[in-house]
Amino acid sequence: MAKTTTSTTKKAATKKPAVKEKAVKKVAAKKTVKVMKKTPAASPCDLTMIIAKVDAGWGNSVYIRGNGAGLNWEKGVLMQCVGDNEWLWEKKCVQDNFDFKFILNDEVWSIGENVVGKAGEIHTYHPTF
């Protein structure tokens, strides 16, 4: 009888690299404290702003006339050009509501009725001439 030999091959065990765990710091939870602030009532010295969004055309200016808030109907106040097609008039400490109207180059009145401005608020309009 012949002797049979069987050979077995063993695979070398693969080692996994050791994984180092990172230390985690525990931070104590912060307490949240709500502070209630009172919203102040509108002050008579709040800023009142009127914005006219209109393309006045090259070399033209937009004025504002009215009654109250330092305005009058006889002579316009030049509005400040603050961007493309955007003109601004602002006034602090306006006491009461007031009527006003936009005027191109202080000569051509805007179409429509007078506008009522409210003290301490920001208003945006799109006048046409």
C-alpha positions as CSV (number, residue, x, y, z in Angstrom):
1,M,0.0,0.0,0.0
2,A,1.3,3.3,-0.9
3,K,1.3,6.0,1.6
4,T,-0.5,9.1,0.5
5,T,0.5,12.4,1.9
6,T,-1.7,15.4,2.0
7,S,-0.2,18.7,2.5
8,T,-2.1,21.5,4.0
9,T,-1.2,25.0,3.6
10,K,-1.8,27.4,6.4
11,K,-2.5,31.0,5.6
12,A,-0.6,33.4,7.7
13,A,-2.9,35.3,10.0
14,T,-3.3,38.9,8.8
15,K,-2.9,41.3,11.6
16,K,-5.1,44.4,11.7
17,P,-3.3,47.5,12.6
18,A,-4.1,48.6,16.1
19,V,-6.6,51.5,16.2
20,K,-5.9,54.0,18.8
21,E,-9.0,55.5,20.3
22,K,-9.0,59.3,20.6
23,A,-9.7,60.7,24.0
24,V,-12.9,62.6,24.0
25,K,-13.3,65.5,26.4
26,K,-16.7,65.9,27.9
27,V,-17.9,69.5,28.2
28,A,-20.4,70.4,30.8
29,A,-23.6,71.6,29.3
30,K,-24.1,75.3,29.5
31,K,-27.2,76.7,31.0
32,T,-29.2,78.9,28.7
33,V,-30.6,82.0,30.2
34,K,-33.3,83.9,28.3
35,V,-33.2,87.7,28.7
36,M,-36.4,89.3,27.9
37,K,-35.9,92.7,26.4
38,K,-38.7,95.2,26.1
39,T,-39.2,96.7,22.7
40,P,-39.2,100.4,23.1
41,A,-42.2,102.3,21.8
42,A,-41.5,104.4,18.7
43,S,-39.7,107.5,19.7
44,P,-40.6,110.9,18.1
45,C,-36.9,111.1,17.1
46,D,-36.9,107.9,15.1
47,L,-35.6,108.2,11.5
48,T,-38.2,108.8,8.8
49,M,-37.2,107.7,5.3
50,I,-38.8,108.2,1.9
51,I,-37.4,106.2,-1.0
52,A,-38.3,106.9,-4.6
53,K,-37.5,104.1,-7.1
54,V,-37.5,105.9,-10.4
55,D,-35.2,106.3,-13.4
56,A,-34.9,110.0,-13.5
57,G,-32.7,110.0,-16.6
58,W,-29.2,111.1,-17.1
59,G,-28.5,114.5,-15.5
60,N,-31.9,114.8,-13.8
61,S,-32.7,114.8,-10.1
62,V,-35.6,114.0,-7.9
63,Y,-36.9,116.5,-5.3
64,I,-39.6,116.2,-2.6
65,R,-42.1,118.9,-1.6
66,G,-44.8,118.8,1.0
67,N,-46.1,120.1,4.3
68,G,-44.7,119.1,7.7
69,A,-41.4,117.3,8.4
70,G,-39.4,120.3,7.3
71,L,-41.0,120.3,3.8
72,N,-43.0,123.0,2.0
73,W,-44.9,123.3,-1.2
74,E,-42.9,126.3,-2.5
75,K,-39.4,124.9,-2.9
76,G,-38.3,121.3,-3.2
77,V,-35.6,119.5,-1.2
78,L,-33.1,117.5,-3.4
79,M,-33.3,113.8,-2.7
80,Q,-30.0,111.9,-2.4
81,C,-29.2,109.5,-5.2
82,V,-28.2,106.3,-3.3
83,G,-28.1,103.8,-6.2
84,D,-29.3,103.0,-9.7
85,N,-32.9,104.4,-9.9
86,E,-33.0,105.0,-6.1
87,W,-33.5,108.3,-4.4
88,L,-33.6,108.9,-0.6
89,W,-34.9,111.6,1.7
90,E,-34.5,111.1,5.4
91,K,-35.3,113.2,8.5
92,K,-35.0,112.6,12.2
93,C,-37.5,113.6,14.8
94,V,-40.5,114.0,12.6
95,Q,-43.4,114.6,15.0
96,D,-46.5,114.0,12.9
97,N,-47.6,112.4,9.6
98,F,-47.1,114.7,6.6
99,D,-48.1,115.1,2.9
100,F,-45.6,115.1,0.2
101,K,-45.1,114.7,-3.6
102,F,-42.1,114.0,-5.8
103,I,-40.9,116.5,-8.4
104,L,-38.5,115.9,-11.3
105,N,-35.8,118.6,-11.4
106,D,-38.0,120.6,-9.0
107,E,-40.3,121.4,-12.0
108,V,-42.3,118.4,-13.1
109,W,-44.8,117.0,-10.5
110,S,-45.3,113.3,-10.1
111,I,-48.6,111.9,-11.4
112,G,-51.3,111.2,-8.8
113,E,-52.4,112.4,-5.5
114,N,-50.3,113.6,-2.6
115,V,-48.7,110.9,-0.6
116,V,-49.0,110.6,3.2
117,G,-45.7,109.9,5.1
118,K,-45.8,108.4,8.5
119,A,-43.4,109.6,11.2
120,G,-40.7,107.1,12.1
121,E,-41.3,104.8,9.2
122,I,-39.5,103.8,5.9
123,H,-41.6,104.2,2.8
124,T,-40.8,103.1,-0.8
125,Y,-42.6,104.5,-3.8
126,H,-42.4,104.2,-7.6
127,P,-43.5,107.6,-8.8
128,T,-44.2,108.4,-12.5
129,F,-43.8,111.8,-14.1
